[in-house]
Amino acid sequence: MSTLSKIEILGGGPGGLYTAILIRRLLPHVKLRVTEQNPEGATFGFGVVFSDRALDFLKADDPETHDLIVPHMERWQDMTLNLPSGQVTLDGVGFTAIGRLELIEILKDRARDLGVEIRFGTVVQSLDEFDADLVIGADGLNSLMRRSLEDQFRPTVEHFDNHFAWFGATIPFDTLTQTFIETDKGPLNAHHYRFAPDRSTFIVECEDATYRAYGFEEMGEEESAKLCSELFSDVLKGTQLVTNKSMWRQFPRLWCESWIAGRNVLIGDAVHTAHFSIGSGTRLAMEDAIALVHALKDHDDIGEALAAYQAERPPVARKIVDAANTSASWYESFGEKIRLEPMDFAHDYLMRSGRMTEERLRQIAPKFAADYARRNTVTG
């Protein structure tokens, strides 16, 4: 039997910090340290979005942390689709959001209050630098752990065709909004939502042909932000987009066949990715953390605990990841869809992940569902 006395966590994002909090709560005897390559107080990206019920898991498992986060969140009950031919409101499609840096600061302070040692600004070159019974890789898409043990984790990585860039806006939006526009060089889409009373995330997305027609690949961050500010000037009310590592990318579909390699284990974006169109990446990482730490608590032997995590968690995460991939695929041809009537477009949008049924739609968005059914009755 192999017992647990020392854990190292690689990565100080939400997933890594929340893992540390859980370990300190549920395994108080274990020596623990978090190592993060970025300086304290630095983060990339803007806001983190959750569905309105996505934090219920946190309330059930860790009410103290839940109660620290919730007062800082922006909330709304509807969603808005802006189209060239009109606007549609989707009632009941509620979300919450919080600034990524603010979330990290809350989790960091909570971890330190529980006695967790956190090293910021520390770049780890090799896993050999760690001397621990267990090393947890919460080090994101470019994970050192996954790259170092690739033959054991067996990752598959593919990319969607669409390109996107993650900007910020200095104005709030009433709801999570999708703004679709047609231009002489092709269609573009913006996903935007407020994460603070005066700040919003603003993700611009376009198909490959539009990306190349505009020459985005040749632009720097500021030039790209300026052009996108002009393209979406109506919804931005003339304000300028803000950059923070806002390079254009193609979203990666990452999945590891194994989540464990000896005494090394992956969570979050290091082991799987979920497209931003369903807003589940941070939630998945935190749920990974819960599954892993509970497995460690429930099994005295480390090997048995990791085997339990491998058996139980991937099938659950896979359902959400698959839904996210299906949702992302819908966006690959949104240029054709925006020619639909607004109500038809909205219905098609709501059905995009493959998890929605007409009955569920009537429960979630009763007003839209009734309006859609009434319109089809009148026109049919």
Secondary structure as the mmCIF struct_conf table of DSSP 4:
data_model
#
loop_
_struct_conf.conf_type_id
_struct_conf.id
_struct_conf.beg_label_comp_id
_struct_conf.beg_label_asym_id
_struct_conf.beg_label_seq_id
_struct_conf.end_label_comp_id
_struct_conf.end_label_asym_id
_struct_conf.end_label_seq_id
STRN STRN1 LYS A 6 LEU A 10
BEND BEND1 GLY A 13 GLY A 13
HELX_RH_AL_P HELX_RH_AL_P1 PRO A 14 LEU A 26
TURN_TY1_P TURN_TY1_P1 PRO A 28 HIS A 29
BEND BEND2 VAL A 30 VAL A 30
STRN STRN2 LYS A 31 THR A 35
BEND BEND3 GLN A 37 ASN A 38
HELX_LH_PP_P HELX_LH_PP_P1 PRO A 39 PRO A 39
TURN_TY1_P TURN_TY1_P2 GLU A 40 GLY A 41
BEND BEND4 PHE A 44 PHE A 46
STRN STRN3 GLY A 47 SER A 51
TURN_TY1_P TURN_TY1_P3 ASP A 52 LEU A 55
HELX_RH_AL_P HELX_RH_AL_P2 ASP A 56 ASP A 61
HELX_RH_AL_P HELX_RH_AL_P3 PRO A 63 ILE A 69
HELX_RH_3T_P HELX_RH_3T_P1 VAL A 70 HIS A 72
STRN STRN4 GLU A 74 LEU A 83
TURN_TY1_P TURN_TY1_P4 PRO A 84 SER A 85
STRN STRN5 GLY A 86 GLY A 99
HELX_RH_AL_P HELX_RH_AL_P4 ARG A 100 ASP A 113
TURN_TY1_P TURN_TY1_P5 LEU A 114 GLY A 115
STRN STRN6 GLU A 117 ARG A 119
BEND BEND5 GLY A 121 GLY A 121
HELX_RH_3T_P HELX_RH_3T_P2 LEU A 127 GLU A 129
BEND BEND6 ALA A 132 ASP A 133
STRN STRN7 LEU A 134 GLY A 137
TURN_TY1_P TURN_TY1_P6 LEU A 141 ASN A 142
HELX_RH_AL_P HELX_RH_AL_P5 LEU A 144 SER A 148
TURN_TY1_P TURN_TY1_P7 LEU A 149 LEU A 149
HELX_RH_AL_P HELX_RH_AL_P6 GLU A 150 PHE A 153
STRN STRN8 PRO A 155 HIS A 159
BEND BEND7 ASP A 161 ASP A 161
STRN STRN9 HIS A 163 ALA A 169
BEND BEND8 THR A 170 ILE A 171
BEND BEND9 ASP A 174 THR A 175
STRN STRN10 LEU A 176 THR A 183
TURN_TY1_P TURN_TY1_P8 ASP A 184 LYS A 185
STRN STRN11 GLY A 186 ALA A 196
TURN_TY1_P TURN_TY1_P9 PRO A 197 ASP A 198
STRN STRN12 ARG A 199 CYS A 206
HELX_RH_AL_P HELX_RH_AL_P7 ASP A 208 TYR A 214
TURN_TY1_P TURN_TY1_P10 GLY A 215 GLY A 215
HELX_RH_3T_P HELX_RH_3T_P3 PHE A 216 GLU A 218
HELX_RH_AL_P HELX_RH_AL_P8 GLU A 221 LEU A 231
TURN_TY1_P TURN_TY1_P11 PHE A 232 PHE A 232
HELX_RH_AL_P HELX_RH_AL_P9 SER A 233 LEU A 236
TURN_TY1_P TURN_TY1_P12 LYS A 237 GLY A 238
HELX_LH_PP_P HELX_LH_PP_P2 THR A 239 LEU A 241
STRN STRN13 VAL A 242 VAL A 242
BEND BEND10 ASN A 244 LYS A 245
STRN STRN14 ARG A 249 ARG A 249
STRN STRN15 PRO A 252 CYS A 256
BEND BEND11 GLU A 257 GLU A 257
BEND BEND12 TRP A 259 TRP A 259
STRN STRN16 ILE A 260 ALA A 261
TURN_TY1_P TURN_TY1_P13 GLY A 262 ARG A 263
STRN STRN17 ASN A 264 LEU A 266
HELX_RH_3T_P HELX_RH_3T_P4 GLY A 268 ALA A 270
TURN_TY1_P TURN_TY1_P14 VAL A 271 VAL A 271
STRN STRN18 HIS A 272 HIS A 272
HELX_RH_3T_P HELX_RH_3T_P5 PHE A 276 ILE A 278
HELX_RH_AL_P HELX_RH_AL_P10 GLY A 281 ASP A 298
BEND BEND13 ASP A 300 ASP A 301
HELX_RH_AL_P HELX_RH_AL_P11 ILE A 302 TYR A 331
TURN_TY1_P TURN_TY1_P15 GLU A 332 SER A 333
HELX_RH_AL_P HELX_RH_AL_P12 PHE A 334 LYS A 337
TURN_TY1_P TURN_TY1_P16 ILE A 338 ARG A 339
BEND BEND14 LEU A 340 LEU A 340
HELX_RH_AL_P HELX_RH_AL_P13 PRO A 342 LEU A 350
TURN_TY1_P TURN_TY1_P17 MET A 351 SER A 353
BEND BEND15 GLY A 354 GLY A 354
HELX_RH_AL_P HELX_RH_AL_P14 GLU A 358 ILE A 364
BEND BEND16 ALA A 365 ALA A 365
HELX_RH_AL_P HELX_RH_AL_P15 PRO A 366 THR A 379
#
